[in-house]
């Protein structure tokens, strides 16, 4: 019979390791039937990995999630870096010594480009005459005015010019143009996104913490008077449409003198917290009710584990993936909700947020390309967050890991 002593440690059962070198058995008396030795099996069973390392390894196997993780990291880095290194201010005109009319809604410009643009509205005849006087001694390749037309008895005009041939704009290169105020859209987009993202992350974290604690208490006392009262509070608040509750709370908390009756950022943040903690509370409560009689929970209680330890160490980690998904989904939802409030006129219009940027670009109906940058940025961010959250949930969820 073949000699099997070179196998060393092998697994006979899931939880048993046997070292044949230490057994007083001759090789001729040992028979192994249907066993295929796997060298990695010994390493896996003798050196168990931690929970976090296991989650990271399973997440890394999801190539789509890893790709979107790098995309999300790039977006977050640009959100921090671009407002700091941009040569143009975030929320101020791109240049200060040019007539405001000629820096509004400028088309995108890159090095080597010389785009033209059309302005329609109240344009001073004096200004047109000044540009014509500037153009009269220049060759056609350097002229600023392309064409103009006076409308409605001289009260308005259509003026087509090469805006970047104006001397003060020779060295100005707005990547995606300027908005109706003459602000550089590229810098403003990233700065506004950083502002809204900070608010959304803060609201999401606080909402998850409050909801988790509230749901844990309700689940622990399930069926008692405490649980009934706590759930009726959620039912009452949840029965009111979110947007209505948000508007009422924000307007009550806002100062009419300082915000003109609109919702300021502090009131919005507080109101969003009050309307976003209920979903994680429901999730945590139901999980605790389902698992409070589980064997591993009873075993913890038998060896002296406290109720809090059972909940936060043994029960909640099983749904940490689903809680993380709720956290991630809340972030783009809050950014979108804030933008919606600005569109309907309930958010203070002077706030430097992502929603205000969308509103400004929406107002520029004759320059639709200005809307592309903010919309693409928001879509990429939302999709990345969703895919990464689902992948992490799959890596954590014990029901998925074993498949």
C-alpha positions, 0 to 999 in steps of 0.5 A: 500500500502506498505511503500517505505519511507525507500528507501531514495535516489533512481535514477529515471533517469540517472542524477536525484537523488530524496530524498523521505523523503524531499517530502510531499508525503504520502506513500500510494500515492506513486507507484513505478513500475518496479523499483529494488532498488540497494544499490550500485547505490546510492553510485555510483551516489552520489560519482562519481569516478575520471577518473584515478580511473575508468581506474584503476578499469576497468584495474584491472578487466582484470586478464590476464593484471594484471598477466602480469603487475606483470611479467613486474614489476618483469622483471624491478626489476631484470633489476635494481637489478641483475647488482648491486648485482651480484658477477661477473662484467657485461662486464669483464671476470668472473675471471681474473687469468685463461687462456682466452681459459678456461673461454670462452663459459663455460656451465651453472653451479649450485651448485652440478653440474660438467658439462664438455665442449669441446673446439675446435681450437688453443689450445696450446700443452704446455697448454695440457701438463700442465693440464695432469701434474696437473691431473696425481696424482689425482683420476679420480673423480677429473681429469680435462681432459676427452679427447683430440685430436690433429688435422691438424698436431698439429695446433689445437686440440679438448679438452674435460675437466671439466672446473670447476675443474680448481682451480680458477673456483671451486667457479664460478657458472655462471647461464647460462654460459659465452660468447665468451669473458668469461663474465658471461651471466646472469649478462651481459644479464640484464645489456645489457637489462637495457642499451637498455631499457633506450635508447628505453624508452627515444626515445619513450617518445621524439617521442610521445611528438614531434609527438603529438605536430606536429599532434595537430598543423597540425590538428588545421590548417587542410586544410590550407597551414600550414597543407599541408606543414607539411603533405608533410614533413611527406610524404617525410620522410615516403617515405624513408625506415626506415632502409635506412633513419636510416643508412644514418642519423646515419652514417652522424652524427657518427664520423668516427674517434671515431666509426670507421664508425659505428653508435654510441649510441648518433647518433642512439638515434637521428636518431630513434627519427627522424624516430618514431615521424610520426606515433603518428603525423598522429594519433593525426592529424586525431583525431583532424580533426574528433572531432574539431566540436564535441559538447563538443569541441564547448561547451568549446569554447563557455564558453571561453576555448582556442584552446589549452585547447580544444585540450589537455584537452578535445580532446587528452584524448580520444585517450590517450589509443591509444597513450599509445599503440604506445608508448609501441609498440615502445619500443621493436621495438627499442630494436629489431632494435638496435639488427638488426643493430648490426647483420649487422655490423652497430652498434658499436660492443663495445657497451654494449647493448642487441643486442650485447649480442644476437650477442655474443651468436649467434657466439657461435654456439656450445653452443645454450643454451646461446641464450635461456636466452636473447630470453626468456627475450625479448619475455616475456617483449614484450608480457607483454608490448603488453597485458598491453597496450591493456588492458589500451587502453580498460580501457580508450577508451570510446567506449569500457567502455560502452560495 
